[in-house]
Amino acid sequence: MGIKIDLQKKSSKNPLARFIISKIFKIEISNLLKPKVFIHQFDSESIKKDVFYEFRKKNPITKYAKPNKHYQTNHNLGDDNRFFSLKKKIEKFLNNEIKNEFFKNKTLGKFKIKSMWFTMMSQNQTHGIHNHPKSSLSGVYYLTESKDSGGLNILLPKNNLKKYKEIKETSYDDIELHNEKIKTILIDDLTFYPKKNQMIIFNSYIYHFVDKYTDTNDRISIAWDAIYIL
């Protein structure tokens, strides 16, 4: 099974652990705080829309499904056989393509998805501002497309310093945007409109929200959080 330690969590809470991770294992875990956004276009997935509607019908009440709000499953979706292959595919992409954007080649450790869920937004629904402070990277994979509503808004630290005042490890001067070819450019605040089979990845501490969705067809996406482990 191997050792499974959330290195970012351990490093932030224990000075000795931070020393060992940095000096003994040679892992500069603070690199995970460098603000980055990645865009990747996956090949078509085999998960059919019927699976999502059947799931919602069988599980109408969840910890996160509130009355008059968008539908959201509990965060253990990765344990479901219908979604397990997608979970492994994302982990493989994180460790083969994204890891080297934070760490040197051959650095110990790997990304592991600790939670996964799907959301379904209907017409005139939104998703309020929030972040995911208990993980290292977060992402959203879109099953549907919308050209002018339901945009994912990412609030860049350098433009929203008051919201990030509790994070003191870096000045957040810049953020890097990466497309599927991992090309870096400097950017301002971001809004992404859903494109089918596209995945957006960003640091979990980055605040984000979803604009009002106005299309008549449901907006379906799969979200996940990943930690960096040994």
Secondary structure, DSSP 4 states (H G I P E B T S, - for coil): -----BHHHHHHH-HHHHHIIIIIS---GGGGGS-EEEEEEPPPPS--HHHHHHHHHH----SS--TTS-EE--SBGGGSHHHHHHHHHHHHHIIIIIGGGTS-TT-S-EEEEEEEEEEEE-TTEEEEEE--TTSSEEEEEESS--SSSSPEEE--GGG-GGGGTT--S------EEE-TT--EEE--SEEE---TTEEEEEETTS-EEEEEE--SS-EEEEEEEEEEE-
